[in-house]
Amino acid sequence: MNPHVILLLNADPDVEKALNEVASQRGHELVTARTAAESFRILRDDAKDVKLVIIDVDPEMHGVALLTAVAGFRENVPIVAVTTT
């Protein structure tokens, strides 16, 4: 069985560690992008594998730009938007 890939746009290593632990326990793969540009590349190259996108909408992460772009790469992918600001 192929794991479901979860794309995380986030720069906080503590958030990444916690989500990676939960994802791996459930048989999913967490792919972390540190920048919106890196997220765009992942979606462009591997969009069919991404089953969930979690975006930190912190303005410095350009999460809002990624929110608008996700639909262009993949339709009907669930998106979770979080922020700590």
Secondary structure, 3 states (H helix, E strand, C coil): CCCCEEEEECCCHHHHHHHHHHHHHCCCEEEEECCHHHHHHHHHHHHHHEEEEEEECCHHHCHHHHHHHHHHHCCCCCEEEECCC
